[in-house]
């Protein structure tokens, strides 16, 4: 998953938000529980303290006396964990559990019960309630304190906090997983979009479907509009290349005709110079045309029927001087369909059939079939064929295969470029007929 | 011999016309499709040289109109695009030959002569075998009234079988007729031609006698 991924961004966002919410919940719940428990503890201590106050009298010396004293076992055992103490002007009374110790003085001994957490005797933390009262009319103050060791309660609260944190962490994991599924589900339409875009990249004739979610639809519509513009640009580029050829070739034919006139008028060497120049310009023009055709063919899509294309080409080549002498056989399934534009396929097959008929003795065979999921078109002849070394050399870029063939020398180079541009393979080999076998292969999807 | 030259570039038309005249043709010229179509429709020409890229009506349309109106004069098309699709379209529209620009005028004259000779050189004669009629002048065949264009080799093979009516002819014999001296390999070529003929004429027009050879029956499927 990449850093800039939308999925990661959504997932991280969800995980962090859920984490913060759960952390806040943990703090809040813990605070509430602590408060609640402490209030209950204080209430219990107060009810004990009320009993102490109820039995409180002062003797003549002003020493408080508690009768009856609370008899709970916890007040009897030394350091029993629960303590009371009453401090009067003439001395103090306290529970046996306090032994010779004293409860610490609270921050402010007011006229109402106050609760505080104080460091107590025997090294324990205590929760203590205390208040000042006047047991008789002589207005002598007695301070009453009741305290209990709360370490067990604190341990329990700590345990509760830890368990709460653990279950909230588990909840975080579950919610994050839920967010992951939600994000995956939400992003699934994008996967489909990506597949459709991939198809569009390979074939400008393809379009994105219109059954995407409403949020994506404006995007796909914009992309489709762009694809349509690109397709028409491609078509225009092709037309321009053809127009350019037309506009240059006719003047070139004029020049060629002029050379003949010059020759007739005796300017033989000038005519030869013109002829050479016309041939060179014509070849450069053909090469440029072939290049622009290959560029336009790249990803241009389309569909062709190889059987029909081959039949048409054979009917043309049969009329050439060399083709008249050759027997052509075309063995292509009529239902074979190739995802290559008809005119591009015609340029490839045309060059191959013409080349084969120039080198054949009697027979040129064109065949087409589906082999291992690939559409394979073969043009074979019964001519002398080529040596392996010559085949290797011929397939190198920019090499003219047949120097004697006039302007047709780069025919095989055109085939190679067009095959590459249409994502096909071009191979030369030895034919069973004895001559050259030229093979075009496209993986069919 | 009258030739109609249809070419919109005046310089090129001038030079080609000059060469044709020097070669003994009488040249009529036309610079746009509409005029050319009219001239070709009403006059009898021994040959038409037709540029495909014309103002007004394009060359391919002109050619198709002539053919559908039953005009059968030989037509040589000049193409500037020079791509295979255009050549195929030209031949399918009824052209007899094509040349891609820029061409050598000498070659154009030679091709023009060959086309005229092919069309006019033979006396009209028709060979009939069953439902099949072979037109030896136009090198075409028709079966059950359906006209079919034949290549040079197809015509020669069919003509040979036609002259050997009711006889089974071996592939070796045909190869010898087509190619002069022959070896074993050539029977493959003969088989290829027969296959193409059957696609044009129907599979029953030529029967195969296993181990013996071929028999022209001229039957419809």
Contacts between the chains, C-beta under 8 A, distances in Angstrom:
chain1	res1	chain2	res2	distance
A	242	B	81	5.2
A	242	B	83	7.9
A	245	B	80	6.1
A	245	B	81	5.8
A	245	B	82	7.1
A	246	B	53	5.3
A	246	B	80	4.0
A	246	B	81	6.3
A	249	B	80	4.4
A	249	B	82	7.2
A	249	B	100	7.9
A	249	B	101	4.0
A	249	B	102	5.8
A	250	B	9	4.7
A	250	B	12	6.0
A	250	B	53	7.8
A	250	B	80	5.9
A	250	B	101	6.0
A	251	B	9	7.6
A	251	B	11	7.9
A	252	B	101	6.7
A	252	B	102	4.0
A	253	B	9	7.7
A	253	B	12	5.2
A	253	B	78	7.9
A	253	B	101	4.4
A	253	B	102	4.1
A	253	B	103	6.2
A	254	B	9	6.4
A	254	B	11	4.3
A	254	B	12	4.6
A	254	B	15	6.5
A	255	B	102	7.3
A	256	B	102	4.6
A	256	B	103	6.8
A	256	B	104	6.3
A	256	B	105	6.7
A	257	B	11	7.7
A	257	B	12	6.1
A	257	B	15	3.2
A	257	B	16	6.3
A	257	B	19	7.2
A	257	B	105	5.1
A	258	B	15	6.5
A	260	B	15	7.2
A	260	B	19	6.4
A	260	B	104	7.6
A	260	B	105	4.6
A	260	B	106	6.6
A	261	B	15	6.4
A	261	B	18	7.1
A	264	B	22	7.8
A	275	B	104	7.9
A	278	B	102	5.7
A	282	B	102	5.3
A	286	B	82	7.4
A	289	B	82	8.0
A	293	B	83	7.9
A	312	B	88	3.8
A	312	B	91	7.6
A	312	B	92	6.5
A	313	B	84	6.1
A	313	B	88	6.2
A	315	B	88	7.2
A	315	B	91	5.5
A	315	B	92	7.2
A	315	B	149	7.4
A	315	B	151	7.8
A	316	B	84	7.3
A	316	B	87	4.8
A	316	B	88	5.5
A	316	B	90	7.9
A	316	B	91	4.8
A	316	B	98	7.3
A	318	B	151	3.8
A	318	B	152	7.2
A	318	B	153	7.8
A	319	B	91	6.8
A	319	B	96	7.2
A	319	B	97	5.9
A	319	B	98	7.9
A	319	B	151	7.4
A	323	B	151	7.8
A	324	B	151	6.8
A	324	B	152	3.9
A	324	B	153	6.9
A	325	B	152	7.5
A	325	B	153	7.1
A	326	B	153	7.3
A	326	B	189	7.9
A	327	B	153	5.7
A	327	B	189	3.8
A	327	B	190	7.0
A	327	B	192	4.4
A	327	B	193	4.5
A	327	B	196	7.9
A	328	B	151	7.8
A	328	B	192	6.5
A	328	B	196	6.7
A	329	B	191	7.7
A	329	B	192	3.5
A	329	B	195	5.8
A	329	B	196	6.9
A	330	B	196	7.5
A	342	B	85	6.8
A	343	B	83	6.5
A	343	B	84	7.5
A	343	B	85	4.2
A	346	B	83	7.2
A	346	B	84	4.0
A	346	B	85	4.8
A	346	B	88	6.6
A	347	B	83	6.1
A	347	B	84	5.5
A	347	B	85	7.9
A	349	B	84	7.7
A	350	B	84	3.4
A	350	B	87	7.6
A	351	B	84	7.9
A	361	B	185	7.6
A	362	B	179	6.6
A	362	B	185	7.1
A	362	B	186	5.4
A	362	B	188	7.6
A	362	B	189	3.8
A	363	B	185	7.8
A	363	B	186	8.0
A	363	B	188	5.4
A	363	B	189	4.0
A	363	B	192	5.8
A	365	B	192	6.8
A	382	B	185	6.2
A	382	B	188	7.2
A	382	B	189	7.5
A	433	B	188	7.1
A	434	B	185	7.2
